[in-house]
Amino acid sequence: MRIPWPGQKCIVCLNSGPLTWEHIIPRALGGDLICNFLCKPCNDRFGFGIDAKAKFDPGLRLTANRLQNDIPTVHAAIEGGQRYVVKSGPARATGVWQQGAILGSIERQDDGSLMVPDNLVRRKLREMLAAEGHEETFIAEALEKQARAPVGERVELSDEISIVNWEAHCEGADMSDNRLASDLLFAKIAYEFLALLVGTAIYADAPALISGSARFETAITIARIQCRTPNGW
């Protein structure tokens, strides 16, 4: 939903000039309410410095996962590109959530073996067998062997290549690199909703519009200082 802004100045740095559309709830969190009340420098700094990182907050991820049946669009926005731990036989690897599925990647294990997800197995085996100099007939037979191999049983495909098919399952979200969202994220959201409520009155001493909110005032003051600084974030 688009809400046109009646003012001519950015609500953060207070500078006049062209205004750009800003997601009140970050797009990374599934937000679709936008208003054109930020200048491009402030919008870029919010977008790259705060909004884009919000989806990696562990609390937000856990909440989105618990409520995924109720808020599927928000869940998809938050989980897109997030990492998961995938177990395949005795090995563990990293999977990435994409469009409703957890997709694995090719990873080398400590023993030198390769863990290859199902969707990449045939292509990878074809590359490896071709690199050994085998003809297409041999490669086709080897790929058929791999497809028929029982789960957990080692099968020799060539003198140098053997495979074991394992059933893979997801062990859960990998939050090892997730970090808490910045306090400025929540101050930003509250401030922008306030702007929608009070309109151009936000150009006054905006933090004073909220009685007794010293933390809010500090956050907005910091945001304004940072948005006026070239490398503020």
Order of alpha helices (4+ residues) and beta strands (2+ residues): beta-beta-beta-alpha-alpha-alpha-beta-beta-beta-beta-beta-alpha-alpha-beta-beta-beta-alpha-alpha
